[in-house]
Amino acid sequence: MHQPSALADTSAADVRSSSETAHTSAPQYAEVAIPLRVAQTFTYRLPSALRRDAQVGARLLVPFGRKLVSGYIVALHSELDSGVEVSESDIKDAEELLDQEPLVTREVLEITRWIAEYYAAPWGEALKAALPAGLNATIEQVLSITSEGRDELARLPPKRATTARAQALRFIAEAGETTLREAAPHIGEARASTIVRRLEQAGWITRTHRTRTVLARAKRRKAVRLLPPEEHAEERAARVLTPAQQRIIQTLIAADGELAFSELLETSDTSASTINTLERRRIIEVFVREVRRDPLSGAQLPKIEDLKLTAEQQSALSEIEAALRENDYAAFLLHGVTGSGKTEIYIRAMRAALDKGSTALMLVPEIALTPVFSRRLRAYFGDSVAIFHSSLTTGERFDEWTRLKRGEARVVIGTRSAVFAPVAKLGVIIVDEEHESSYRQQESPYYNGRDTAVMRALKEQAVIVLGSATPSLESFHNAERGKYRYLRLPNRIANRPMAHSEIIDMREVFTRSGKQQILSDELLTAVTETHARGEQTIILLNRR
């Protein structure tokens, strides 16, 4: 397999953590994980301008083959490892540091490294999957025509003016500056890279690289706040306020002193010039604030019920709370029949984690379950809850991720990708319906969200609770071997009966009727009786 020239490679298992590579002097080299199908990391030299600011977890723009890519710093070194068989002159320089503050936290770096080793997945791809969509920078090729290219275009005879190379050159000349992505539809998607490379070799165009603007960023809006009275007492005493100015101040007072600029204009029925006048008089301040894109904005939250736990629920919860108090890793398999009250145990375990200053993470197998659980958690924990799943908009995912990274949210709920949530001081992880196959990622990087959650709990000395009415064979086996503590909820709340079920052997139906039939007589009778009562029937097929 072709190896990118002038790069030193090492296996992910040999990567040293930032604590192991920290030296008193500024780092000279960065070990970088590339989000491509490569099994190793690569070492780059840090130019002097980048050495002071480079940190583990930040993105770094580096040359890779004949292009620039955005990679992730996974370690910093003051000198080359003696085990790396590469000379100083073979190492390439990094191009640009993309983050002043690392995007990848220490916890996420560790769990993605484990994924890379355990599932033989590219570490860079695992790191890319851990970040919300829109944050990963992409590099694009910028094409510009040279003076030689313009001369060649002017010399082209009419017969050659219709060739693909001539059309590409003309398009670049007319655009002045364009990108390969923009030019490709005009010169042919399949041949675009080849044509551009030949034009560059001929000296007719230049090709450079630049980082495309990220799609996700904080949403900001202009707002107005009322300044403290002592800052403008003399000003207000010197000049009388107009009726419009008084309406602005009264509106701000009614809104606890702060309001969006547009909302203030509409509510107070005034103009922007009136606001500007008050700002010049230092009575109010106009500023820009971040606006949160809340996935649950306007959602109807359920009422909080003060439920009394059954003896079985209380016994299970007590074991989980005791493990939380020990501040050590513990894994539980909560095997409870449908309607036995597992969700109430989840919520109270998360409350216990929050009460001791820790954070909580809950995984659900499907997006369809997220709104139900998230509304219930929001009712209990308020704005401390952040939501992670692929149906959120890019802006919503960015805002929720940012709140978690800043520590503004301490509870996160989501599908399997939420296992990468940038939460610190993790106290408890809940995996609901742990047997579900949807916890398995079916594309690169391949991983099992449930097993990754167990490993994250182990690495961060947290408690993990795997809940199911029908546990997976591997989890049940782990419980029998003592790797997981087994908690049983055999009864439904208030001893409500389980739904009646009956298995029909269709072989007996075929024998009885003397022919094959799709629906059994028992099923047809049940459907008829249900219809007669004015009720509805759902028939599920075991195929699409």
C-alpha positions as CSV (number, residue, x, y, z in Angstrom):
1,M,0.0,0.0,0.0
2,H,1.3,3.5,-0.9
3,Q,2.5,5.4,2.2
4,P,2.2,9.3,2.1
5,S,5.8,10.6,1.6
6,A,7.7,12.3,4.3
7,L,5.4,11.2,7.1
8,A,6.2,9.1,10.1
9,D,3.5,6.6,11.2
10,T,2.9,4.8,14.4
11,S,0.1,2.6,15.7
12,A,-2.7,3.9,17.8
13,A,-1.7,1.7,20.6
14,D,1.7,3.4,20.9
15,V,0.3,6.9,21.0
16,R,1.3,8.6,24.3
17,S,-1.2,10.8,26.1
18,S,-0.7,14.5,26.6
19,S,0.3,14.0,30.2
20,E,3.0,11.5,29.1
21,T,4.4,13.9,26.4
22,A,4.2,17.1,28.3
23,H,7.6,18.8,28.7
24,T,8.8,22.1,30.1
25,S,9.8,23.2,26.6
26,A,7.3,23.9,23.8
27,P,6.4,20.8,21.7
28,Q,8.2,20.4,18.5
29,Y,6.1,17.7,16.9
30,A,2.4,16.8,16.8
31,E,1.0,13.3,16.4
32,V,-2.1,13.6,14.2
33,A,-5.0,11.3,13.5
34,I,-6.3,11.7,10.0
35,P,-10.1,11.2,9.3
36,L,-9.4,8.7,6.4
37,R,-9.2,5.0,6.1
38,V,-5.7,4.7,7.5
39,A,-4.7,2.6,10.5
40,Q,-1.9,4.8,11.9
41,T,-1.3,8.2,13.2
42,F,1.2,10.6,11.6
43,T,3.9,12.9,13.0
44,Y,4.3,16.5,11.8
45,R,6.7,19.2,12.7
46,L,5.1,22.2,14.3
47,P,6.3,25.6,12.9
48,S,7.5,27.9,15.7
49,A,4.3,30.1,15.3
50,L,2.1,27.1,16.2
51,R,4.1,25.6,19.1
52,R,2.8,27.8,21.9
53,D,-0.9,27.3,21.0
54,A,-1.0,23.7,19.9
55,Q,-2.9,21.5,22.3
56,V,-4.0,17.9,22.3
57,G,-7.6,17.6,20.9
58,A,-7.3,20.6,18.6
59,R,-7.6,20.3,14.8
60,L,-4.5,20.8,12.6
61,L,-4.3,21.4,8.9
62,V,-1.6,19.2,7.5
63,P,-0.3,18.0,4.1
64,F,-1.3,14.4,3.3
65,G,0.0,13.2,-0.1
66,R,-0.8,15.9,-2.6
67,K,-3.5,17.6,-0.6
68,L,-4.2,19.3,2.7
69,V,-6.5,17.6,5.2
70,S,-7.8,18.5,8.7
71,G,-6.5,16.1,11.4
72,Y,-6.7,15.9,15.1
73,I,-3.7,16.3,17.5
74,V,-3.6,13.2,19.7
75,A,-0.2,13.8,21.2
76,L,2.6,16.4,21.4
77,H,6.3,15.6,21.5
78,S,9.4,17.7,22.3
79,E,11.5,15.3,20.4
80,L,11.2,12.4,18.0
81,D,10.5,9.0,19.5
82,S,13.6,6.8,19.2
83,G,11.5,4.0,18.0
84,V,10.3,5.9,14.9
85,E,12.6,5.1,12.0
86,V,12.4,8.4,10.2
87,S,14.9,11.2,9.7
88,E,14.2,14.8,10.7
89,S,14.3,15.9,7.0
90,D,11.5,13.5,6.1
91,I,9.0,15.1,8.4
92,K,6.6,17.6,6.9
93,D,5.5,20.9,8.5
94,A,1.9,21.4,9.7
95,E,0.2,24.2,7.9
96,E,-2.3,25.8,10.2
97,L,-3.8,25.4,13.7
98,L,-7.6,25.5,13.3
99,D,-8.6,25.7,17.0
100,Q,-7.3,28.0,19.8
101,E,-9.3,25.8,22.2
102,P,-9.4,22.0,21.7
103,L,-12.7,20.6,20.4
104,V,-12.0,17.1,21.6
105,T,-12.0,16.6,25.4
106,R,-9.7,14.2,27.2
107,E,-12.5,11.8,27.8
108,V,-13.6,11.7,24.2
109,L,-10.0,11.3,23.1
110,E,-9.6,8.3,25.3
111,I,-12.8,6.5,24.3
112,T,-12.2,7.1,20.6
113,R,-8.7,5.6,21.0
114,W,-10.3,2.5,22.5
115,I,-12.7,2.3,19.6
116,A,-9.8,2.5,17.1
117,E,-7.9,-0.3,18.9
118,Y,-10.8,-2.6,19.8
119,Y,-12.8,-2.3,16.5
120,A,-9.8,-1.8,14.2
121,A,-11.4,1.5,13.2
122,P,-9.4,4.6,11.9
123,W,-8.9,6.8,15.0
124,G,-9.3,9.9,12.9
125,E,-12.7,8.7,11.6
126,A,-13.8,7.9,15.2
127,L,-12.8,11.4,16.3
128,K,-14.7,13.0,13.4
129,A,-17.8,11.0,14.3
130,A,-17.5,12.2,17.9
131,L,-18.0,15.9,16.8
132,P,-21.3,17.4,15.7
133,A,-22.0,17.8,12.0
134,G,-20.7,21.1,10.7
135,L,-17.7,21.4,13.0
136,N,-15.3,19.3,10.9
137,A,-13.5,21.6,8.6
138,T,-13.1,20.7,4.9
139,I,-10.3,21.8,2.6
140,E,-11.1,22.9,-0.9
141,Q,-8.8,23.5,-3.9
142,V,-8.7,27.1,-5.2
143,L,-7.9,27.5,-8.9
144,S,-6.5,30.7,-10.6
145,I,-5.3,31.2,-14.1
146,T,-1.7,32.4,-14.7
147,S,-0.5,34.9,-17.2
148,E,0.9,32.0,-19.2
149,G,-2.5,30.4,-19.1
150,R,-4.1,33.6,-20.5
151,D,-1.6,33.7,-23.3
152,E,-2.3,30.1,-24.1
153,L,-6.0,30.8,-24.2
154,A,-5.5,33.7,-26.6
155,R,-3.3,31.5,-28.9
156,L,-5.8,28.6,-29.1
157,P,-7.0,27.9,-32.6
158,P,-10.8,27.5,-33.1
159,K,-10.5,23.7,-33.6
160,R,-8.9,23.2,-30.1
161,A,-11.1,25.7,-28.3
162,T,-13.7,23.1,-27.7
163,T,-11.5,20.5,-26.0
164,A,-12.1,19.7,-22.3
165,R,-8.8,21.4,-21.3
166,A,-9.6,24.5,-23.2
167,Q,-13.1,24.7,-21.8
168,A,-11.7,24.3,-18.2
169,L,-9.1,27.0,-18.8
170,R,-11.7,29.4,-20.2
171,F,-14.0,28.7,-17.2
172,I,-11.2,29.4,-14.7
173,A,-10.2,32.6,-16.7
174,E,-13.8,33.9,-16.7
175,A,-14.3,33.2,-13.0
176,G,-11.0,34.8,-12.0
177,E,-10.8,32.5,-9.1
178,T,-12.8,29.4,-8.5
179,T,-12.7,26.1,-6.6
180,L,-12.4,22.6,-8.0
181,R,-15.9,21.8,-6.5
182,E,-17.4,24.7,-8.4
183,A,-15.6,24.0,-11.7
184,A,-16.2,20.2,-11.8
185,P,-19.8,20.4,-13.1
186,H,-18.7,22.6,-16.0
187,I,-15.6,20.5,-17.0
188,G,-16.9,17.0,-16.2
189,E,-17.1,15.5,-12.7
190,A,-15.2,12.3,-13.7
191,R,-12.2,14.1,-15.4
192,A,-12.1,17.3,-13.4
193,S,-9.1,16.3,-11.1
194,T,-7.1,15.0,-14.1
195,I,-7.7,18.1,-16.2
196,V,-6.8,20.5,-13.4
197,R,-3.6,18.6,-12.7
198,R,-2.5,18.7,-16.3
199,L,-3.3,22.5,-16.5
200,E,-1.2,23.0,-13.4
201,Q,1.7,20.9,-14.7
202,A,1.6,23.1,-17.9
203,G,1.9,26.2,-15.7
204,W,-1.4,27.6,-17.0
205,I,-3.1,27.7,-13.6
206,T,-2.1,27.7,-9.9
207,R,-3.7,25.5,-7.3
208,T,-3.9,26.4,-3.7
209,H,-5.8,25.2,-0.7
210,R,-8.0,26.9,1.9
211,T,-10.3,25.9,4.7
212,R,-14.0,26.0,4.0
213,T,-16.1,27.9,6.5
214,V,-17.6,25.6,9.0
215,L,-21.4,25.1,8.8
216,A,-22.1,25.3,12.5
217,R,-21.5,28.3,14.6
218,A,-23.2,30.1,17.5
219,K,-26.3,32.0,16.6
220,R,-26.0,35.7,17.7
221,R,-28.6,38.4,18.0
222,K,-28.5,42.0,18.9
223,A,-30.0,42.8,22.3
224,V,-30.5,45.7,24.7
225,R,-29.9,45.8,28.4
226,L,-30.7,48.5,31.0
227,L,-27.6,49.9,32.7
228,P,-27.5,50.2,36.5
229,P,-29.1,53.5,37.7
230,E,-25.9,54.8,39.3
231,E,-24.2,54.9,35.8
232,H,-26.7,57.3,34.4
233,A,-28.4,59.1,37.3
234,E,-26.8,62.5,36.4
235,E,-27.6,62.1,32.7
236,R,-31.3,61.4,33.5
237,A,-31.5,64.3,35.9
238,A,-30.0,66.7,33.4
239,R,-32.4,65.9,30.5
240,V,-36.0,64.8,30.6
241,L,-36.9,61.6,28.8
242,T,-39.3,61.7,25.9
243,P,-42.4,59.5,26.0
244,A,-40.8,57.0,23.5
245,Q,-37.6,56.8,25.6
246,Q,-39.7,56.2,28.8
247,R,-41.6,53.4,27.0
248,I,-38.3,51.7,26.2
249,I,-37.1,51.9,29.8
250,Q,-40.4,50.6,31.1
251,T,-40.4,47.7,28.6
252,L,-36.9,46.7,29.7
253,I,-37.8,46.9,33.4
254,A,-40.8,44.6,32.7
255,A,-38.5,42.2,30.9
256,D,-36.0,42.0,33.9
257,G,-33.7,44.6,32.3
258,E,-32.8,42.8,29.0
259,L,-34.6,42.1,25.7
260,A,-33.8,41.3,22.1
261,F,-33.4,44.5,19.9
262,S,-36.2,43.6,17.5
263,E,-38.5,42.5,20.3
264,L,-37.9,45.8,22.1
265,L,-38.7,47.8,19.0
266,E,-42.0,45.9,18.5
267,T,-43.1,45.9,22.2
268,S,-42.3,49.5,22.9
269,D,-43.5,50.8,19.5
270,T,-40.4,52.9,19.1
271,S,-37.7,53.4,16.5
272,A,-34.0,52.3,16.4
273,S,-32.9,56.0,16.6
274,T,-34.6,56.3,20.0
275,I,-32.6,53.3,21.3
276,N,-29.4,54.7,19.9
277,T,-30.1,58.0,21.7
278,L,-30.5,56.2,25.0
279,E,-27.3,54.3,24.3
280,R,-25.4,57.5,23.7
281,R,-26.7,58.8,27.0
282,R,-25.4,55.6,28.8
283,I,-28.9,54.7,30.0
284,I,-29.0,51.4,28.0
285,E,-26.4,49.2,26.3
286,V,-26.8,47.5,22.9
287,F,-24.8,44.3,22.7
288,V,-24.7,41.0,20.9
289,R,-25.7,37.8,22.7
290,E,-25.8,34.1,21.8
291,V,-29.2,32.7,21.1
292,R,-29.8,29.1,22.0
293,R,-31.5,26.9,19.4
294,D,-33.5,24.6,21.8
295,P,-34.8,21.3,20.4
296,L,-37.5,21.3,23.0
297,S,-38.6,24.9,22.5
298,G,-42.3,25.1,22.9
299,A,-42.6,21.4,23.9
300,Q,-45.4,20.4,26.3
301,L,-43.6,18.9,29.3
302,P,-45.3,16.2,31.4
303,K,-46.3,16.9,35.0
304,I,-43.8,15.6,37.6
305,E,-45.4,12.9,39.7
306,D,-44.2,12.0,43.2
307,L,-44.3,8.3,42.7
308,K,-43.7,5.8,45.5
309,L,-41.3,3.1,44.6
310,T,-42.2,-0.6,45.0
311,A,-40.0,-2.7,47.3
312,E,-38.3,-4.2,44.2
313,Q,-37.6,-0.7,42.7
314,Q,-36.3,0.6,46.0
315,S,-33.9,-2.4,46.4
316,A,-32.5,-1.9,42.9
317,L,-32.1,1.9,43.3
318,S,-30.4,1.5,46.7
319,E,-27.7,-0.8,45.1
320,I,-27.1,1.8,42.3
321,E,-26.9,4.7,44.8
322,A,-24.5,2.8,47.0
323,A,-22.3,2.3,44.0
324,L,-22.5,6.0,43.1
325,R,-21.3,6.9,46.6
326,E,-18.2,4.7,46.1
327,N,-17.0,6.9,43.2
328,D,-15.8,3.8,41.4
329,Y,-16.8,1.8,38.3
330,A,-19.8,-0.5,38.6
331,A,-22.0,-2.1,36.0
332,F,-25.6,-3.2,36.6
333,L,-28.0,-5.2,34.4
334,L,-31.5,-4.1,35.3
335,H,-33.7,-6.9,34.1
336,G,-37.3,-5.6,34.4
337,V,-40.5,-6.7,32.7
338,T,-42.4,-4.1,30.7
339,G,-44.1,-1.7,33.0
340,S,-42.0,-2.6,36.0
341,G,-40.8,1.0,36.6
342,K,-37.3,1.0,35.1
343,T,-37.6,4.6,33.9
344,E,-38.2,5.9,37.4
345,I,-35.1,4.1,38.6
346,Y,-33.1,5.7,35.7
347,I,-34.3,9.2,36.7
348,R,-33.6,8.8,40.4
349,A,-30.1,7.3,39.6
350,M,-29.4,10.4,37.5
351,R,-30.7,12.7,40.3
352,A,-28.3,10.9,42.7
353,A,-25.4,11.5,40.3
354,L,-26.2,15.2,39.9
355,D,-26.6,15.6,43.7
356,K,-23.0,14.5,44.2
357,G,-21.7,17.0,41.6
358,S,-21.4,14.5,38.7
359,T,-23.0,14.3,35.3
360,A,-25.4,11.8,33.7
361,L,-25.7,10.2,30.2
362,M,-28.7,8.3,28.9
363,L,-28.7,6.3,25.6
364,V,-31.9,5.2,23.9
365,P,-31.9,2.9,20.8
366,E,-34.1,5.0,18.4
367,I,-34.7,8.6,17.6
368,A,-38.4,8.0,18.1
369,L,-37.9,7.4,21.8
370,T,-35.8,10.5,22.3
371,P,-38.6,13.1,22.5
372,V,-40.6,11.1,25.0
373,F,-37.6,10.6,27.4
374,S,-36.2,14.1,26.8
375,R,-39.4,15.9,27.7
376,R,-39.6,13.8,30.9
377,L,-36.0,14.6,31.8
378,R,-36.5,18.3,31.0
379,A,-39.5,18.3,33.4
380,Y,-37.3,16.8,36.1
381,F,-33.9,18.5,35.5
382,G,-34.9,21.7,33.6
383,D,-32.3,23.3,31.2
384,S,-29.6,21.0,32.5
385,V,-30.7,18.5,29.9
386,A,-29.0,18.4,26.4
387,I,-30.3,16.3,23.5
388,F,-28.2,14.4,20.9
389,H,-29.6,12.7,17.8
390,S,-29.3,13.0,14.0
391,S,-32.7,14.6,13.5
392,L,-31.6,17.8,15.1
393,T,-30.6,20.7,12.9
394,T,-26.9,21.5,12.5
395,G,-27.4,24.6,14.7
396,E,-29.3,22.7,17.4
397,R,-26.6,19.9,17.6
398,F,-23.9,22.6,17.8
399,D,-25.6,24.5,20.6
400,E,-26.3,21.3,22.6
401,W,-22.7,20.1,22.2
402,T,-21.4,23.6,23.2
403,R,-23.6,23.6,26.4
404,L,-22.2,20.2,27.4
405,K,-18.6,21.2,26.7
406,R,-19.0,24.4,28.7
407,G,-20.6,22.5,31.6
408,E,-23.9,24.4,31.2
409,A,-25.8,21.1,30.7
410,R,-25.1,18.1,33.0
411,V,-27.6,15.6,31.7
412,V,-27.4,14.3,28.1
413,I,-29.9,12.0,26.3
414,G,-29.5,10.7,22.8
415,T,-28.9,7.8,20.5
416,R,-25.7,5.9,20.1
417,S,-23.6,8.9,19.1
418,A,-24.4,10.5,22.4
419,V,-21.8,8.2,23.9
420,F,-19.2,10.8,22.6
421,A,-20.9,13.7,24.5
422,P,-18.2,16.0,25.9
423,V,-19.3,15.7,29.5
424,A,-16.8,15.7,32.4
425,K,-17.1,14.2,35.8
426,L,-19.4,11.4,34.5
427,G,-21.3,9.8,37.3
428,V,-23.8,7.5,35.7
429,I,-24.6,6.1,32.2
430,I,-28.0,4.6,31.4
431,V,-28.4,2.4,28.4
432,D,-32.1,1.7,27.8
433,E,-33.2,-1.3,25.8
434,E,-29.6,-2.5,25.9
435,H,-30.4,-5.5,23.7
436,E,-31.3,-3.4,20.6
437,S,-29.2,-4.0,17.5
438,S,-29.6,-0.3,16.6
439,Y,-26.8,0.5,19.1
440,R,-24.4,-1.0,16.4
441,Q,-23.0,1.5,13.9
442,Q,-23.3,0.0,10.5
443,E,-20.8,2.2,8.7
444,S,-17.2,3.3,9.4
445,P,-16.2,3.8,12.1
446,Y,-17.9,0.6,13.3
447,Y,-18.7,0.4,17.0
448,N,-21.3,-0.8,19.4
449,G,-22.8,2.1,21.4
450,R,-23.7,0.0,24.4
451,D,-20.3,-1.7,24.7
452,T,-18.6,1.7,24.1
453,A,-20.7,3.1,27.0
454,V,-19.5,0.3,29.3
455,M,-15.9,1.0,28.4
456,R,-16.4,4.8,28.9
457,A,-17.9,4.1,32.3
458,L,-14.9,1.9,33.2
459,K,-12.4,4.6,32.0
460,E,-14.1,7.4,33.9
461,Q,-14.9,5.4,37.1
462,A,-18.6,5.8,36.6
463,V,-21.7,3.6,37.2
464,I,-23.5,2.1,34.2
465,V,-27.0,0.7,34.2
466,L,-28.0,-1.6,31.3
467,G,-31.8,-1.9,31.2
468,S,-34.0,-4.3,29.3
469,A,-37.1,-6.5,29.6
470,T,-35.3,-9.0,27.3
471,P,-31.5,-8.7,28.0
472,S,-29.1,-9.6,25.3
473,L,-27.4,-13.0,25.7
474,E,-23.9,-11.4,26.2
475,S,-25.2,-9.0,28.9
476,F,-27.1,-11.8,30.7
477,H,-23.9,-14.0,30.5
478,N,-21.8,-11.2,31.9
479,A,-24.3,-10.9,34.8
480,E,-24.2,-14.6,35.5
481,R,-20.3,-14.5,35.5
482,G,-20.4,-11.6,38.0
483,K,-19.1,-8.9,35.6
484,Y,-22.4,-7.1,35.9
485,R,-24.5,-6.9,39.1
486,Y,-27.9,-8.4,38.4
487,L,-31.0,-6.4,39.4
488,R,-34.4,-8.0,38.9
489,L,-37.9,-6.4,38.5
490,P,-40.2,-9.4,37.9
491,N,-43.5,-7.6,38.5
492,R,-45.3,-4.7,36.9
493,I,-46.3,-1.7,38.9
494,A,-49.4,-2.3,41.1
495,N,-49.2,-6.0,40.0
496,R,-50.9,-5.2,36.7
497,P,-51.2,-8.3,34.6
498,M,-49.1,-8.8,31.5
499,A,-50.8,-8.6,28.1
500,H,-52.2,-12.0,27.1
501,S,-50.3,-13.7,24.3
502,E,-50.9,-16.9,22.5
503,I,-48.6,-18.7,20.0
504,I,-50.4,-20.4,17.1
505,D,-48.5,-23.2,15.3
506,M,-49.4,-22.6,11.7
507,R,-48.5,-26.3,10.8
508,E,-51.5,-27.4,12.9
509,V,-53.6,-24.8,11.1
510,F,-52.6,-26.1,7.7
511,T,-53.4,-29.7,8.8
512,R,-56.7,-28.7,10.2
513,S,-57.9,-26.7,7.1
514,G,-56.2,-29.0,4.6
515,K,-54.5,-26.1,2.9
516,Q,-52.0,-23.3,3.5
517,Q,-53.5,-20.0,4.7
518,I,-51.9,-16.7,5.7
519,L,-54.0,-16.0,8.8
520,S,-55.1,-18.5,11.4
521,D,-58.7,-19.0,12.4
522,E,-57.9,-17.8,15.9
523,L,-56.5,-14.6,14.5
524,L,-59.5,-14.0,12.2
525,T,-61.9,-14.6,15.1
526,A,-59.9,-12.2,17.4
527,V,-60.0,-9.5,14.7
528,T,-63.7,-10.0,14.1
529,E,-64.5,-9.7,17.8
530,T,-62.3,-6.6,18.1
531,H,-64.0,-4.9,15.2
532,A,-67.4,-5.7,16.6
533,R,-66.5,-3.9,19.8
534,G,-65.6,-0.8,17.7
535,E,-61.9,-1.2,18.5
536,Q,-58.9,-1.3,16.1
537,T,-56.4,-4.0,15.3
538,I,-52.7,-3.8,14.4
539,I,-51.2,-6.7,12.4
540,L,-47.4,-6.7,12.2
541,L,-45.6,-8.6,9.4
542,N,-42.1,-10.1,9.9
543,R,-40.9,-8.7,6.5
544,R,-41.1,-5.4,4.7
